[in-house]
Amino acid sequence: MRASVIVASVGLVFAAACGDSAATPERVVLTPGPGDYHDARYSPDGSRLLYTADQWKGGRGLWVSAPDGSGARALTGLHQLELQDPRWSPDGGMITYHADAPGGAIDIWLASSTDSVPRRLTTEASIEVAPSWAPDGKRVLYSSNRRGDFDVLALPIDGGATDTLAAGEGSQFGLWSPDGARVAYLRQLGGKNTIWVKTLDGGSDRQLTTEGREAPSEWSPDGKEILYTTNRTGKSDIWVLPVDSGAPRQLTRDIRDDWAPRYSPDGRWVAYISEAGGQQDIWVIPSTGGQPTRVTNDAGEELDLTWTGDGKGLTFSYTEAVGQIYVQPVDGGAPRQLTSGSKGGYSPEVSPDGQWVAYRSSQAGNDDIWLVPLAGGEPRRLTTSDAHDTEPRWSRDGQSIAFISRRGDDPDLYVVSAAGGEPTRLTSLQGDEFDPAWSPDGKTIAFGAEFEATTSDVWTVPVAGGAPTRLTRTGFAGDPSWSPDGRTLLIFGGKEGEGQLYTVSATGGTPKRLTTGGGFSADGEWSPDGRRIAFLNLLGDNLDIALMDADGSGMKRLTDDRANDGDAQWSPDGTQLLINTRRAGNFDIALLDPETGEVRILTTPENNDAAGRWAPDGKSVVYQSGNYSHKLVTVRVEGLLTQK
């Protein structure tokens, strides 16, 4: 069910600031209706709130309301896909954003904040994103790949020539300094992401960072420093970069990722999103450094963080609903809920004997692997580490469960007995392991491994122990799926951004490409007899399910509609495909006939349903369900900050 409107008092008493507050601010929900709300921005004078809204009608639109969410009205019609990054002009009269345009382009648009037909500012058949107003309101900075590589361009809103401020080498994400005299931007030089600054009066560009893993977030209000994130330590931390002189200063030092930092209007505080407490929450820290304080502490997901105009509150998008695990009879009947509580359950996997469901849940404080009887009953916690344990996968004999855990410096592959006990670590690569897949004989696990966020390949490792074997060297591969005979792996990969399906021998060798052209292809799934492959195909604007023979021939699309379909899973007898579809509004679990293309929706449209998996007898499916649409929420934090 959708969460009800929350009306909360903001006159709270906060505990003394510490690493984890004993009290956290209550929420005031600004967008109570159904939908998906993001990108909140307050007008320069603080009198209006701007945001994007997807109200399940086929696209996103731009909306404006009073700061308390009242009087909401649409400024634009619905864009089908990519409406993002709205920005107020300095005088509050205009709004820029990027959105999809005819011909498959993404362009910069301009709208009046008092209703008008939006005007397309850029008209190239290319990708133009991340608009940013000059402080005088006369020009808009944006990133463009119209010349092939990305450049940072400045466009006068009243017409005139476009200036190239930073050319080539992946130059993008330009940010005006508060005085308009300089522009900071990211440059991908020699495969490294570094921060540069350009002085607009004719000065040369200066490189400010050298580590190669940086991303600028915003200028300080006084224009002397730049907030940025870097993963130089293997995780994302927040740093402060003096623009004119001085060494970079590390602001956060959590054991987990921190990102999306935002200065308070007076520059004294930095709010950011962090997983430091074991889940995705909002924290604040003095901009000069010090002890961080937790603002939110819940099972929901916080995104799109911004300060209120008066600097006394934080507004963000948030989902209150928690995913739960359900079982649904295929031949009809009411779904049965298997999990409960405020932390919920995700990523369900049914045991081969159909007796148990493995899933991940943070109900004990951080993500662990849990088991619950498919027939219903008390859940049992299987892993108990302080690290996050995710992606549970049953062995073919049902005796063991493989999972990914960050118990070391990087996510690695582990196996634990389904009866309990100490997990066994199978890998210790200097990268992030993901997508574990058991071989049919249960002796080997295939997995993907990503290194430095730039390369990923498919590996295998013996369950009995031994060194991992690297099967691919494409630089971009993952999502392995074993053929029923165990001789071949179906993988997703190729060159980065290519998005096609390949097969590779389980003993290694040159991958064979199966899909050619026809758009992006991924999520391949062998039929039980090994003769066919179902997969996800993007051709145009929508994701659909396609089918081909095991050698890549005979491709045909099984679905072709304006909804997104995906996550195809063959039934045990190979006669049906379980899919995820949005054709009824939110995402639902449905059955797809691979011969006729007929779709039958199994779940109701009130919630978003995902990760459907067959029970071994083919009579029911297990899935996770919850309302994942985001609302805009404000918390008042002045009491929390004044006690520093």
Helices and strands as residue ranges (DSSP letters): E 28-29, E 36-42, E 49-54, E 60-65, E 73-74, E 84-88, E 94-101, G 102-104, E 105-112, E 119-120, E 128-133, E 139-144, E 151-156, E 163-166, E 172-176, E 182-189, E 192-199, E 206-207, E 214-219, E 225-230, E 237-242, E 249-250, E 258-263, E 269-274, E 281-286, E 293-294, E 301-307, E 313-319, E 324-329, E 336-337, E 346-350, E 356-361, E 368-373, E 380-381, E 389-394, E 400-405, E 412-417, E 424-425, E 432-438, E 444-451, E 455-462, E 469-470, E 477-482, E 488-493, E 500-505, E 512-513, E 520-526, E 532-538, E 543-549, E 556-557, E 565-570, E 577-581, E 588-592, E 599-601, E 608-614, E 620-626, E 631-636, H 638-641
